[in-house]
Amino acid sequence: MEGRLAIPMEWPAAFGGLDGAERILRGVWGYADFKPPQRRAITAALHGRDCLAVLPTGGGKSLCYQVPALLLPGLTLVVSPLISLMQDQVAALRARGVAAAYLSSTQTPELQAAVREATRAGRIRLLYVAPERLKTLPRILGDRTVSLLAVDEAHCISEWGHDFRPHYRRLGQLRGTLGSPPTIALTATATPETRADICTVLGLRRPVLVVTSFDRPNLHFAVARLESEPARFSALVTLLRGVTQGSAIVYVPTKNRADGIAKVLRWQGFSAAPYHAGLPGPARRALLKRFLDAEIRVMVATTAFGMGIDKPDVRLVVHVGVPARPESYYQEAGRAGRDGQPARCVLLWRDHDLELAARLARGHSSPGNPASITHAQAARRGLMTMRRYVTTRQCRRAVLLAYLGEQLERCAGCDRCGVDGG
């Protein structure tokens, strides 16, 4: 890209601080200025402060650690839960001239050895790793100093969170073995309990809290209760036919439903495809690329189509069924309208959907396991909120935002309030 700012490994000290960060933002990413929440998080990182940043989907979380990584003297270590997410971010950084790499089990032994050698030699600014590899990090890093530890999708730390990962729970111990470097934890949705748990587990010291509003005014929320599967499918087709520009995502609870609905939608003339964990990794990556390139306009997906999906022109997200947790629903629905333009989030449900969600919530606990019991309590609370969301006669946005610890002053768009939104 003409005019792109070169990034030497030895960045001049005169370019440090927020002025340097703004120069990097313009020169490397081509953006004119930071959003205020980004500015607060980046300032904290540059001053060696711990930070918890809860920014909405599309809020530019990755820049909060990627920009400081180009100013801090040592390595920025990024913990990320998905290999595909690491691959995408590293590819994008390298395309911009940033020395970034990742380590994963999908790489050949030779490539892993090359990444380790480049990291120890100081030729890598950002190293992405999965939490499962944390126990080998001291050997990988050698004498390299970690200037910043970034924990992406930090809600995975918490037993109160909707996507708890046991390996994430050990990040506090890892941080100690690395010399307790300044740490930034980032997520899109987290209840007050989840935020407190993240800070405790990581051992954040007087962290800077950057918690923005969860409200997305350009999204319109609606719910429809259907009496039969044919009626639900007919409602889905009607919604999809209303999408004249951009694309749509249809979330379903099972792999079989994804395959079946995608197949029938193709019979109806839609450019649709299924996406779920039962597909091989290369097939999923190919489907995602076709979706991002607008070759597929309707993706019918399970929750496997989740973190890291970044397509700005999704005009409609439909849930066929009731998700068990408000956080996951809000994240999935929030993949609509990332360009800031009006978009719709519609949930189509039947009575037995709540029974299925209740069984999933009960399945989270095992006797005598405190962590499992805590997670089950959170699951039950989430289920109660989703039940209230689909049955309420009051504002739907208010139900979701109250669960996330935010009081809504004015509805920007939902079917109960009769506000169109956007």
Buried (B, 14 or more C-beta within 10 A) or exposed (E): EEEEBEBEEEBEEEBBEBEBBBBBBBBBBEEEEBBEBBBBBBBBBBEEBBBBBBBBBBBBBBBBBBBBBBBBEBBBBBBBBBBBBBBBBBEBBEEBBBBBBBBBEEBEEEEBEEBBEBBBEBEBBBBBBBBBBBEEBEEBBEEBEBBBBBBBBBBBBBBBBBBBBEBBBBBBEBBEEBEBBBBBBBBBBBBEBBBBBBBEBBBBEEBBBBBBEBBBBBBBBBBBBBEEEEBBBEBBBEBBEEBEEBBBBBBBBEBEBBBBBBEBBBEEEBBBBBBBEBBEEEEBBEBBEBBBEEEBBBBBBBBEBBBBBBBBBBBBBBBBBBBBBBBBBBBBBBBBBBBEBBBBBBBBBBEEBBEBBBEBBEEBBEEEEEEBBBBBBBBBBBBBBBBBBBEBEEBBBBBBBBBBBBEBEEBBBBBBBEBEBB
